[in-house]
Structures are given as C-alpha cells and as structure tokens.
Amino acid sequence: MDKYIINGGKPLHGEVTISGAKNAAVAVIPAAILCDEPCRIENIPNISDVTLIANILKNLGAIVKRVNKHTLEIDSRPINTFSATDDSVRGMRASYYLIGALLGRFHNAKVALPGGCNFGVRPIDQHLKGFAALGANCELVNGGIVEAKCDTRLHGANVYFDTVSVGSTMNIMLAAVKAEGQTIIENAAKEPHIVDLANFLNSMGANIRGAGTDVIKIRGVDYLHGITYSIIPDQIEAGTYMAAAVATRGSLLVKNVTPKHLDSITAKLSDIGVEVEEYDEAVRIDASKRPLKSCNIKTMPHPGFPTDCQPQFVAMLSTLEGTSIVTENVWDNRFQYVRELLLMGAKISVEGRVAVVEGVKELHGAPVKATDLRAGAALIIAGLVASGETEVGSINYIERGYEEIIDKFRAIGADIKKQYVPDDEVATTA
Ligand code: EPU
C-alpha cells in the first residue's frame, strides 16, 4: 500500500543508466534449468519479478546464489521435480517459461499459471500448440495448472504460429533446445530478448539459428555447459525515461543501451521534434530547444513500436500541442490507465483499440492508481509534468519491473519520493 508522491513541473536533466532487461531476465533465469553445469548471469535487473522467479527455481531445488545486486549463480543440477504449482508460481506471468524449460529437461512439466490480467485475456494456445508439435501431451487441469508430458525425449517439428508471440517463441525454443532433431519455428517474434535468450542458450552449446528473424531453426543437443552471460539492456526502461524527459521538456543522456533496439522509439521522438543523438551504447535526447508536436503511434511486434511503451507515450503525448492517435495492436485492452490520466486533466478518448489524445496546456496532480507495470510508469510521467502533488498508489506493479525507479528519477531532478504507509493506516483506510 506504499505510494509515490510526486511534485511535478521540473524538467529532467542529466544521465540515467539503464538496467538489464526484465523480459530477457525472466526467460533467461528459467532457461538455466536446462544447463547441465552451474552458470552465472550478469546485468540482471534488481526487481521483484527477478526475485520471484529466482525463488521459484530455489523452491524447485536449484542452488541460486546472489553474487551481487546484478549477478546470480544458478546450479540447476539438484532440481529433481518437474512440478511448479505453488502460489508464488501463479504470482507472475513469466512462469510460463517454466513449462518450456522443465519439458526440455524432464520431458514433463506441471506448472500453475495466473489467470487474465489488466490488459486483456492472455491465452497460451500457441505455446501449447508448439509443445504438442514437439510430442508433448498438454492439458489444462483444475485451477489453471498446465500438465505437459511426453514418454520419451521430445522430437523436433515444424511450428507455425498463428500470431506473433514473444512468450510462445521463447517457450518453444526452451522445449526444443534438447529435443531430438530439428525444430523450425515460423512466424516467430523478433524482440531483442528473443535474440538474448538464443545467445544465452547458444553460448552454453545449443544450436539455434535465425533468432531475430521470423524463422528460427533449432537443432537439439544433448548437453549444455556452464557459462557467464550478461543480459541485454532494457529497451522499455530506456523508452520510459526518454518519454519522461520529453514530457518535462528536459534533456537526458540514456546510458547502457543498445541504440538499435530503440529505433522505433527514437524515430517517434525525432518525428515530434526531439533532438536525438546516438552513440555506441548511449542515446542523448533533448526536448528543451525546439517546439514539439503531436504524432500518431501504432504498436506492433518488434521492430514496430513496442506496446510496453504505449502508456508512457500516451502520458507524454497528452502534454504536447495537437491531437495524437494511438492504436494498440498487440493487446485487447491496454488503455485502462487512461481513466487515471483523465483524473489529472488529460483529454483522451478511447474507442476499442484506439485512443485519441488531445494535448492539454496543463495536467494537475491527483491521487491515482497503477493498474499494471507500464500504466504505473505512465502515471509517474504525468505526475512529473503536472502542477501540484500526484499520489501514485498500487506501486507494487511498478516495482515488479523498474529497478530503483525513485533513485533514478531523483538523480535527474525529479521531486518524487516513496511514502511508506504503515499497516494500521492501511487497515483504517481500507
Ligand atoms: N497470444 C495468443 N496466444 C498465445 C500467446 C499470445 O493469442 O498463445 C496473443 C496475446 O493475447 C497478445 C499477443 O499474442 O495479443 C502477443 O502476446 P505475447 O505472447 O507476445 O506476449 P507475452 O509473451 O505474454 C511479453 C511481455 C509483455 C509484452 C508482450 C508483447 C514478458 C514476460 N512479457 O508478453 O510485457 O507486452 O510480450 O511484447 O516478456 C510488460 O513488460 O509490461 C509486458 C506486459
């Protein structure tokens, strides 16, 4: 029940260092289940989703050592169960990677999954279709537990996805990496974290080609050896700080990024009039010099504009002169946070998957609540621009995916603090 308290109106300036990518880390950590020796993973973001998935591996029997804030050593050899059904597993969406990893190792998996989420139904039919093609018998049993089993080793197969799906692509890679023969995934997702997972597995001795294109070929291997691997930087975290800097008409050097991964984001910023300069591992943006104008955005799978930056950009666009049209093409219902922005004076109307954002002269502070991780980031951005005080609640969503967000924003000039709400106060206000 803790909150963030923001006093807006200060342009952000300075440098921010981006952490490792959440959506890579939550796949690479369960992928360590497939490794036949201990491995070390570096540049892991220090966020609660990582703690959760690392604890799930521990509960399965792995030895997980935190070497430092950003490095884990994982020895999965002691794992002797393929059943991950306790409540902590249900607590995170990315638990579905346990199915692919456990299937790949034991040819069997029993994994509890969360239900829907705040931006729509989250089906896993494409994951299950892929596992079935590799020879696993899959069933969704009571209470949302997936049981996938195969009497022998899984076998390679052709898997054609009906929809481009990050999770399905990674999950089939995990299941296929030790299968007999060759698997070909067609209509694969191409996000940077897909390439990262393939690089992690290949450095351990896997044979995966084509990651980052829409056809991925995986030839099964018998053994994966230990390595030290460093996770890629988080493109969405970078996009979030950029949107915040632009909304406040500031300037920012965003360090520890792969500029290529940010192309769709920096292209939009250039369109609206922001100065963008790219370096080898950093991007500098400046929104303080030129007038900025509205733009239209359509979210798409990579290399299109990422859905995970959509809420942050809507918050930013609501402060720019003119009308922007934002179309959400990945999720059915990812505009729930808009009603919170309306409380702050934004002018946005939503019809199905389209939001029409009319820039306003001023947002004003209000008590608002995060409805999910990126929605929470959008509310922080709005709060950083708004006059007066904004109180953002349900920040547990935000802390699942943003490392040290308060410290990072404060270091670039934001007036933001965390207010700890004692339990008895929660009880009286509940
Ligand atoms: N879909 C299906 N069937 C499936 C799987 C997906 O129809 O079996 C549909 C989904 O309903 C959705 C679309 O395909 O409409 C894309 O879903 P995808 O599988 O790509 O999403 P995901 O793997 O569940 C990951 C990220 C999300 C991000 C999406 C899209 C993780 C843990 N999550 O989810 O990240 O929005 O890819 O890029 O990697 C976030 O970080 O805030 C976040 C929600």
Residues whose N, C-alpha, C, O or C-beta is under 5 A from the ligand:
A	BS01	EPU	N23 A94 V121 R122 P123 I124 D125 Q126 H127 T163 V164 S165 V166 G167 S168 T307 D308 V330 W331 L373 R374
